[in-house]
Amino acid sequence: MKNLSLKNLKLEANDMLQRNQLKSVFGGDGGTVECRCKNKHTGAAWFDSVSSCNVCTSSWCDNHVPPGSTWTSLICTGPLGGGGYGY
């Protein structure tokens, strides 16, 4: 991964976040939930954004994996701190 340099931004003291402000920074768009179906043997993965982890079930994988392909595990990932699950 490439290192980023902030020197060229010429930030002033009032432009920087304080420690207590950093606690509320989560990254991403804050609401993305993704269902990922994967074949553990071949490494193939099929995934998409979903409305919630409740949507990410075995039937979701059955309907989103191309015909003739098999999936062996699924995982739902939510926003940071939002949990998720997999099997």
N, C-alpha and C positions, 0 to 999 in steps of 0.2 A: 504494500500500500504506500502511496506517495505521501510524504509529509507536506502539510500546508503551512505557509508562512503568512502571518498576519501583519508583518512589518510594513508592507506596502499600503495597508489600509489607513495608516496614520490616525489611529483611534485616539480619542482624548479620554480622560478619566471618566467623564459623565456618559460616555458611550458604552462603557463596559458594564456587564451585569454583576451585581453583588452576589455574595454567596447565598443569601436567602432567596434571591430571584432564580438562581440556577436550580433550586429544588423543584420548580414548577416546569422545567424544560423536559419534554419527553421525546422529542424527535418525531420524524415522520409526519403524517397528517393527523395523527391522534385517533383515528377511527378505523383503520384498515383491518379487516379480519379476512384471513385467507384459509381456504380449504386446500390441502395438498394430498393427493393420492400418489403413492409411489410403489414401484416394484422393487423390493429390497434386493432381488437377485440381479436384475439388469441395470438398476439405477434410473430407469425411466421415471419421470414424474409428470403429473398433470395437476394443474392448480389454477385457482381463480379467486377473485375477491367475492366474498359472500356477505350477507347482511349480519349474520351472527354465527357463533359456533354451533348453535342448535341446528343449522342447516347442514352442517358438515357431518354427514352420516354415511354408512356403508351404501345406502341407496344413491346418495349424491355421487359417490365414486363410480358406482355401477353405470350411472347415466352420463358421466363426463369423461370416462376413459374410452378411447377409440375401440370400436369393435375388433375383436381378435387379440386385444391387449389385456393383460391381467394386472391388477394391483394387489399388493400384499400388506400395505399399511396405509393409514391415513393420519393426518395431523391437522389440527385447527390452531392457528396462531392468532392472537388478538393484539390489541394495542399494548404497549409497555405497561405492565401492572394489571392488564386485563385478563391474564390467564390464557388458557388454551388447553388442549389435550391431544393425545395421540395414541395409537395402538398399531 
